[in-house]
């Protein structure tokens, strides 16, 4: 089984997003985090999946999620 690792800076961002949803809308936050986890698992299993962001970094790929981009 493939696995993924969340970078420290991404983890901090996720914590801030989580704090926001705790106050604003817990259900929407849970939905976002389920979708995020699913996208990360898909990227781990299918690393060539998603759009190329080679203009930023040659091997960078990502998937959109509610206005964000999850990158590998």
VENKA-V893982 format. One line per field, one symbol per residue. psi: psi as a letter, one per 40 degrees, with the letter a starting at -180 (. if undefined). burial: # if it has 16 or more other ideal C-beta (glycine too) atoms within 10 Angstrom, else .. Layout:
# VENKA-V893982
psi=???
burial=???
This chain:
# VENKA-V893982
psi=hiiihhidddddddddddddddddgddddddddddddddddddddgeeiaihfdedhdehiihihfeihhi.
burial=....................#.......#..#...#..##.##......#..........###......###
